[in-house]
Amino acid sequence: MLIFGGLALADSSVKCAEKVMRPGDICTTTRKGVTSERTYDEQRSYNRRVGVIMTAAGPVVLVVSGALLASSIRRRRSSAVPAKPATPRA
C-alpha cells in the first residue's frame, strides 16, 4: 500500500481508471449500480486523496501485522511443552 500510494502521489497525470484525462473531461464510474461523474479537477483531487490514504495506511497495516505476528509467536512459545530437565551428573 505504501508503495502504491507513493506511486499515485508521484504521478502527475490525472487518470480515470487507466485513461489519462485532460481539462474538460468527465470521469464516469459505476459501482454497485450507482454511476458517478467527476470533472477533471474533482478526479485530480480524488486521485491525490486516495494516494495519501494509501501512503498513510501502508505503515499502519505493517505495524498491526507485525504486532499480530509477534503476539502469535510469543503465544506459541509460551504454550510449547518445556524440555525435560537434565539430570545432574555425580
N, C-alpha and C positions, 0 to 999 in steps of 0.2 A: 504494500500500500504506500509506503513511504516513497519508494522509487517511482511508482506510477503518479503519485501526487506531485513529486518534483518534476517529472516529465511534463505533466499537464501545466504546471506553473511556468515552465521554461518555454513552452510552445506559444509563440506569439500569434499564431493564426487562430481564427475563430472557426470552430467546427460544429456542424450539426450532424451527429452520428460520425461518419467518416468524410463527409463533404465539407470542403472549405467554403465558408461564407464570405460574402462581400457586403459592404454597407448597402442597405436597401433590401437585402434578402430576408426571408422569413423562414424560420426553422419550425417545421411542423412535426410533432411526435405524437404517437398514440401509445398509451399504457393502460392496460386493463379496460380497454374500450373507451377511454377518455382521451380526446385529442386536445393538445395544447399547442399554441403558437407563440414563438418568441422572435422579437426583432433581433437584428444584428447586435445591438448594444446589450439587450437583455441576455442573449446567448453568451456574449463575451463575459458578462458578469456571472452568469450561471457556471460557465466553464472554470472561471477563476475560483469561485466558491467551492466547487467540487474538488479542485486541486488542493485548496487549503485544508479542506476537511480530510481528504485522503492523506495529506502530509502530516496532519496532526494525529490522525487515528493510527497511523503506522506504528509509531513508538508506543502508543497505549496498548495496542494489540501485542506488541513484542514484550512489554513489561508484564502484562497479565499472563501471557503464555509462559514466560519464564518463571513467574511465581507459582503457577499451577504445576509446572514440571518439577520445580524444586520441592514443593509440598508433596507431590506424589512420590518422589524419590525418598524423602525423609520418612514418609509413612511406610513405604515398602521396607526400608532398612530397619525401622523400629519394630516391625512385625515379623522380621526374619527370625528363624529358630537360632538361639545362641549356640555357639560351638561348645562341644564337650570340653570342660576344663582339663588341662593337662595334669597328670598325676605327678607329684614331686618325686624325684629320684633320691634314693637313700645312699 
